[in-house]
Every structure is written in structure tokens, then in C-alpha cells.
Amino acid sequence: MKKVLVLALALLLTFSFVACGSGSKDKDASSGKDGGDSQTLNVWCWDPSFNIYAIEEAAKIYEKDNPGFKVDVTEMAWDDLQTALVTAASSGQTEELPDIFLCQNNAFQKNVTNYPDLFVDISDSEVDFDQFAEAAVGYSLVDGKNYGVPFDNGTAVVALRTDILAEAGYTLEDFTDITWDQFIDQGKVVLEKTGKPLLSGIAGESDTIAIMLQSEGSSLFNDDGSVNIANNEELKSAIEVYQRLVKEGVLLEVNSWDEYIATFVSGSVAGAMQGCWILANVQSADDQSGLWDVTNVPKVAGVSGATNYSAQGGSSWAISSNSANSDLATDFLAKTFGGSVELYDNILPKTGALSNWLPAADSDVYNEPQEYFGGDAVYAKIVEYAGKVPSVNTGVYYYEGRDAVSDAITKSLGGADIKTALKEAEDTVKFDMGQ
């Protein structure tokens, strides 16, 4: 019943756009999606202070060379946007889709695979995908075709309190380009001398494992889409590292997101490891300015191809196949999110949104020393990291795989055999896939 109500709500929301935005105007190729100004693109995305602000700033830049251009943005929470996409595909009401919409990276492949008629293939467009971080491009790459323009950077970082490290006799360099074995050994010293764990995490969630797994160049799914959990040695190694982190007290498990944020904002732990978007939360503690710095993630020892680079989260712009202005939409994205240093310089101070477009790292703004992070040019550093993140296949059933592995982690921490727990996780995902 709940699912029916959600779908009904999405349909009502979709149809409301006709009454409130599009009216009864006819769609034609010469007048744009809504039959009005051919220089107006309709956009769906969420978060006024982040995504909406970014695309409106992009429109201002593009309008300089394209007089009359503008975007008409509809704010829509990600869950509602996802539901609206599913409803449009299922009901055949695709004419109400916008020209451009934002899609979470981890859901992109599933959406393209399940609803290919909703997306425009932009592989042969003016977007130069070689100028983006390879891993970011990979999220919206399906069967060798590009369907998205990467936006916000989800590169994983370790943010650490340098004053707490110094109390234990360490510097940031001691935690740069290291293995998890070294991290745990040094973390035990920090705990002994300061009473503070290095990291925290939400019990029963697999964010930390996911970061480790991608740094190893591995995924929960093979390139052909088949499940890669039960016999995934890289996953097993990552879980064993996580077990040690918890057992040695180097990572403190908490019960909710709010508790997680509170651990490092209050100073009860010495650091945080997440996608770089976590730095906005880190900087919410004004009294800690100058006491933080950022480095890359540890790598798993003994795993061939393991790196000190990974990612967590992020999103990409997609062009709707319903758009009568798909050429304009592609050109707009190519010349802004895929071609404007000015755009990324403008949005960074207000949003903290970091680029996956690698040329942005060369700008003066990205290379400015950041007082909060001890004068380090952390933004240029993070974009450099982004270019080194292994590209992996997240799979169509990413969220189902993530939830199943989270259950396996909980069982293993409770004493269950890892191999048995992972076999059960794989069986669960296969059931979800109808296998």
C-alpha cells in the first residue's frame, strides 16, 4: 500500500507540472519543451544551497555568450525525483520530464539500464570526458556510452585534527600514503596518549567498507553485472580491516548520522573519513579552525592494485530524452560543468562543491590556502586525488548489495564466519535480482 501511495503521489506531482508550469502549451522542436522560450531549459534537482545554486550560476555564465538563456529549476528531493522517473517510465508520461535532471551517481547505472528511454546518449557530444576524473565518468557509463556529466566531487578523504596527532607525537605526513595496518598501529598510540579514537562510523552501515573496496579497484559486481560478494577476496580483506579498527578502538561505532557528526564536531574523535563533502560538516565547528588538515585514505595491504584513493557519493547531470532542446542542454553542460573554471571558482566559496572536472584544480581559487585546514590548499589536493580514484562498476543493484553487505558486517562483528555471512549476502542480492 505504501508503494502504491508513493507512486500515486509521484504521478500527482508530475501532472501538477502541467498545471503550474507547462500549461496547455504544445511541445515542438522549435519552441523548447514547454512550447515557450527556446532558450529556456527545465531542470529538476535538489538542495537550493548546493545543486540549485550551482546550476543557476552556470546559467548566468552561459547566458553571457547566449543572450536570453535561462534555466527554470524545480526543486525536488532526490527520493521524489527518483520516484518521478520510475513513474514516468512506467506510466508512459515521459512528456513531463524536464530537459535536465540530477542523478545520484550510485543510482545512475540502474536508472539507465532499467529506463534507457529516459536518457540521451551524449558520448559524441562536445563534452570532453577525458578532462573529468575517470572514476566519476564511470558512474554514468553504460555499455560504453556516456549518459551523464559529472558534477560534485565525492572523492574520499581522511580529515584529521593535527593538534591531537601532535599530542601523540605524529604529523599529517605520518598518515599520508600509508596502509591500514600502519593506520591502526598509529591509531592505537593516539588512543593511548589522548583517549580519542581516530575515526567513527555508523554501526550496521558499510560506508567505510565501500571506501576500502573501491580503493582496491573492486566492486560488489563484476563487469557483466553478476554479483561479486561471496568469493570477493578484496571485500573479505576490507571487512577484516574493519573488524580490527573496531576491536582495537581506533574506530568508534555510533547509532545514527547525527551522533556520527557529533563525534568529530565535539572533538571526541580525532578525524573523519568520508567523501570530501564531509568537510562542510567538519567546518561547522568554528572553534576548531586551523586544527584540521586533509590527506588520502589508507590502502589495504597485501591486495594487488590497492591504492590510497577512493570515492563516496556524488552526482551527475543527465539530459532527458524528452527534451526538444537536447542540443542546447548538451552545449550548456559542456561549456559550464565541463568547461568553465569560472563556474567552479564561483560556487566553491558558498557551496563547498568541488569539481570532478580536473582543469578546475589549476585555478587560483582552488589553490588558495585554507585557514581552517592549517593553510593547506586542500581543494586542489582533493581534485588531484580524484584523478587517481579507481573506476569500478557499481552495478545496477548497488543499493541492494550495499544493504546485504552491511548485514554481513554486523554478523561478522557478532562472531559469525565472514565467508558464511558473505555467501548469505550474495544469495540475498541474487534473490533481489530474480536469480
N, C-alpha and C positions, 0 to 999 in steps of 0.2 A: 504493500500500500504506500509506504514512504517513497519508493522509487517512482510509482505512478504519479504521486503528488509533485515530486521534483520535476518530472518530465512535463507535467501539465503547466507548472509554473514557468518552466523554460519556454514552452510554446506561447504562453500568455505574454512573457517578456519579449519574445521575438516579434509577435504580432503587434505589440504596443509600439514598436519602432515605426510601423506603417502609419499609425495614427499620429504619433508625436513627431516623427522626423521626416519620413518619406512622403507622407500624404498619399494622394492617389495618383501621383505623377508616374508616367510611364518611363521604364528604363530603356535607354537606347545608347548605342555606342558613341554617339556624338555628344551626348549631354551628361555622361557620368552615371554612376549607379542610381542616384536619386532623381535623375531626369533634370537636374538643375545645373549648377556651375560645373563645367567640365574640368575646372582646376581645383575642385574640392575632393578630398579623399576622406571617406568614412573610416574610422578606426575604433576598434574595441581593445581596451586594456585596463589594467587595474592600477591602483595606488597613485593618487594625484601628486604626491610629493616626489615621486620617483619616475615611473614609466610615463605617466601623462605629461608631467613637466618636460621630460626628455623629448617626447615626440613633438610637443608644441614648440620647443626650442629648435628642433630640427626643421620644422615648417618655416620658422622665421628666417633661418639661414637659406633654405631652398627658395623662398619667395624673393630673395634679393635678385636672383637671376631668372625668376619665373613670376613676374608680377601677377597678382591676383590669386596665387596659390594659397591654399589653406587646408587645414585638417579639421574635421568635425569629429571630436572624440566622445565616445560613450564610455563612461566608467562602468566596469563590470568586474566583479571579483572573479578570481581565477576559476573557482569551482562553478560559478554560474556561467562563465564563458565556456568552460568545457561541456557543461550540460547543454548549453545552447547549440554548440557544434554537433553534439550527438543527436539532439532533437531535430536540427535542420537536416542532417543526413538521413535520419530515419523517416522523417515526415515528407521529405522532398521539398521543404520550404527554403531552399537554398538562396532564393532571390532576396532574402532579408539579411544575408550575410554582409559584412562590411567589405571595404576594399582591402584593408589590412587588419590583422589581429595579432596579438602577442600570444605566444605559446610557451609554457614551461618546457625547458629542454628535455627533462626526463619523460615527458609525455609526447614529445614531438613524433618520434618514430611510430608509436602506437596509433596516433591520430592519422598520420599519412597512410599507414598500412591498412587501417580499418575504414578510413573515409577518404580515399585517394581523390575523389571527385571534388573535394573541397579546397584543394591546394593547387597552386600554379608552380610548375617546374621552372626554376629560374637559373638552371645550370648554364645556359648560354647567354645570360644577361650581362649587363655592364658591371655587375658585382664581381670584384676580384677576390675570390675566396682564398687565394694564396696569401693575401695580406691579413687574414684572420688566423687566430690560434687554431691549429689543426683539430684539437680535441673539441673546440667549440663548434666548428663546422660539422664535425661528425654527428652531433646530436640530431641535426635536421637533414642528414644524408641517408637516403633510402634507395637501395638498388642502384647506387652510383649517381643518383640525381640529387641536386640541391633544391630544398624546398623552403629554407629559412635563411634570414640574415641575422647572425649572432648579435646580441645586444649586451646585456650586463654580464660582467665577468664573474664566474663562480670559482676561480682558482683558489685552491685550498692553501691556507697559511697557518703557521703557528705564531700567535701573538703572545709575547711573554713580558712579565714585569721584570725589568732589568735590575731594579733595586733589590728584589727578592733573590734573584740569581746572584747578585754581588754579595749578599749576606751569606750565601752558601759557598762563595768563592768562585763563581762562574761568571762568564760574559755571554753575550748573544752568540759569539763565534763558536763557543763550546756546543751550541745546539744547532749549528748550521752544517748542512751536508753530512748528517750523521745517520746511524742506523737506529732502529727501535731498541736494540739491545743497549746501545750507548745512552739513549734517551731514558730508559728505565733505570739504568745504573746511576746516572746523574740525578734522576728524579728522586731516587731513594735518599741521596745525600741532601737534596733540597728539603725533602720531607723531614729528615732527621734534624737538620740545623735550623729550619724555620717553622716546622709544623704545618707546612702548606703543601698539598698535592700540586703537581704541575698542571693537571687538566681536570675537567669534569665532563660528564655526559649524562644523557637521559637513559635510565635503566630500561632495557627492553627495546631500545632503538638501535639501528645499525649504521648510523651516520659515520661513526669512526671507522667501522669495518669497511664501509663503502669507499672512504677516502684511501684507506690502505690498499684495497683491492685495485682501484684504478691506478694507483702509483706503481703497482706491479704489472700494469698493462693487461689486467684480466677483468673479466666481467661475469655476471651470473648467467650469461647467454653466449652461445657460440655465434660465429658469423652467419650461420644458416638459420639462426633463431631458436635452435634447440637449447634445452636447459643445461646449464653447466654449473651444478651445485654439488651433487653427491661426490663426484670424483675430482673436484676442483682443488688442487693442492695449494694454489695461491690463497684461496679462501680459507682453507684449513690453517695455513700459516698465519693469516691475519687474525683469525679467531684465537689462536694460541697466544699471539702477542697481546690481544685484548685481555685475555684471561690473566696474563702476567701483570698488565697495567693495574687491573682491579685488585688482584691478590696482594701486590706489593704496596698498594695505597697510593700509587702515582696518579691514578685516575679515580676521582670521586664520582660515584653514581648518585643521581638525584631523580626525583619523580616527575618533574614537569619542566616545560620550557622556561617558565618564569623563575623556577628555582635554579635552572641552569644559568640563566643570565645573571642572577643574583650572586652566584658563586664568584665570578670574576669582577663584577662591579663592586662588590663589597670587599674584595681582596682576600676572600677565604681560600682561593686557589691562585696559583701564580701565572696562569695562562689560559688560552682558549685555542682550540683547533677547529676550524670550520672553513666554509667558503669565505672569501675575503669580505663579503657583505657583513660578516660578524663585526667588522671594525667599527661600524656605526654604533653598535651596542657597547663595544669597548670604550668608545669615546664619550659615552653618556656620563661617565664619572669624571666630572671636571677636576676634582682634587687629585687625579692621577696623571694629569698632563705632564709629559716629559719622562714618565716612568715606564713606558711601554716601547717595544720595538717588535719588528716582524721578521720572520725567517721562513724557510721552506720546511716541508714536512719530513719526518724521518722516513727512511726506506726499510723494507723488510729484508733482513739479512738472509743469505742463502737462497734467494729467489733470482733466477736468471732474468735479466732485463728489468729488475726493480729500479725505481727512480726515487728522487726526492720531490716529485711533483705530482699533483692530483687536482681534482676539482669537486665541487659540491654545489649543485643548483645552477641557477642562471636561466635565461630565456632568450628566445629568438623571434623576430618578426616574420610573419607569413603573409602571403598575398592570396586572397580568396579567388577561387576560380570563377566566382560570380561577378567579379569586378569587371566593369566595362572600361575601366581605366587602369588595367594591369600594367600597361607600358609606362604610364605616368607613375604608378606606385613603385615599380621596379627602379625607375630612374631616380625617384625621390630617395629611396632607401640606399641606392648605390652611391649617391652623391652626399649623403649625410652620415648615416650609421656606417657606411662602407667607404667614406671618402672625405670626411671633414674633421680635421684636427680641432677647428674652432668649436664644433659641436661638443666634443668630449671635454675640451677645456672649459666650456661654459657650464656644463651640467655637473662637473665633478665637485665644485665647492658646495653646491646646495644639496645634491643628492648622494654624493659618495659613489655614484655609479661609475665603475671602472670599465674601460674598453677591452673588448676582445680583438679590436682592430689594432694590430701591432704598431703601425706608424704613430699612433697617439702617444706612445711611450717616449717619443723623442721630443715632445713639446716642453717648453719652459715650465708650464703649469704642472705637468706630471713629474718633473724633476725638481720641483721646489722642496726644500727641506720641510718636514712636518714637525712642528714643535711638540705635538702630542706624543710623537714617536721618537723623541730624543734627537730631533733634527735629521732623521733619516728620510731619504726620498723614497718612501715606501710605495707610492703609486707606480712609479716607473719600475721598481723592483718587481711588483706583482704582475705587471704586464709582461715583463721578461720571463717570469715563471710560467705564465700562461702559454707561451710559445713552446714550452718543454713538457707540457702535460700529455701523457699517452692518450691516444684516441682509442676508445673502446666502443663496442656495440652494446648500448644499454638494453636493447631488446624491447619488443612490443609489450611484454608483460613485466616491465621493470618494477612497478609498484607491488605486484603480487609476489615477485621474487624477493624484494626488499622485506616485505612483511613476514614471509616464510623464514628468511634468514634471521630476522630479529627474534622469532620464536626459538630458532635453533641456538642462538647465542644465549638466551635466557636459560634454556635447558642445559647447555654445556656448563654455564656458571653454577648451575644447581647440581652438577656432578654427572650429568649424562655424557655418554660417549659421543665425541664430536662427529665421528663418521655416521653413527646411527641417527643423530639429530639432523645432519645434513641430508641423509637419504630420505628422511621423513619430509624435510623441507622441499626436496626436489619432487617427491611424489605429490605434495600439495600443489605445487605450481603446475605440474603436468595435468592434474585434475582440473585446475582453473583453465588450462588451455584446451580442455576437452580431449586429452590424450589418455 
